[in-house]
């Protein structure tokens, strides 16, 4: 089995309701990845190789629900308790701060990598290659300054094509609504990513406590 299969097996052991939620969420993530991949191919836009500037932003927000796959995986691997203790420590400035899973490149400023890339939340999958909807119900393509600088002509073409509905693009609103539909209680409120992680870790910890199961599986 691959890592996702191991995760789903672990979640299933805690109850079918949790398995259903995580499975539904991961399918949404796959749908987003497929749509953003098609947009990149159609537009010719790409991230700068190795760029991590968006991950260094301390204002990235997500929902607790979107962080649950990571939380379940960390508990499964016995890596949750130390991280939760770190996030809860009053002297540690991780909240809000840049994402704790971002690993900066010590040699190249603005470069780095995500250590939980396969399970990253919605905003990390959509940022740079998605659209918001304005008051006129038009799709407005949003991307980062780095991509605009690297591909100015491709950006201008993509912006116009998206605005005139000539190029399909993922819309943040649509996928946020799909996430909300899975679990309104934990898929509604957006908060700093590290805070959402902390709450997700606490939630899974409580699930484990009340199911009387070990905190990891072999």
Secondary structure as UniProt FT lines:
FT   HELIX           3..14
FT   HELIX           16..43
FT   TURN            49..50
FT   HELIX           54..56
FT   TURN            58..59
FT   STRAND          61..62
FT   HELIX           64..76
FT   HELIX           80..88
FT   TURN            90..91
FT   TURN            93..94
FT   TURN            100..101
FT   STRAND          102..104
FT   TURN            109..110
FT   STRAND          111..114
FT   TURN            115..116
FT   HELIX           117..119
FT   HELIX           122..126
FT   TURN            127..128
FT   STRAND          130..133
FT   TURN            135..136
FT   STRAND          139..142
FT   HELIX           145..150
FT   HELIX           152..163
FT   TURN            164..165
FT   STRAND          170..171
FT   HELIX           172..182
FT   TURN            184..186
FT   STRAND          191..192
FT   HELIX           193..211
//
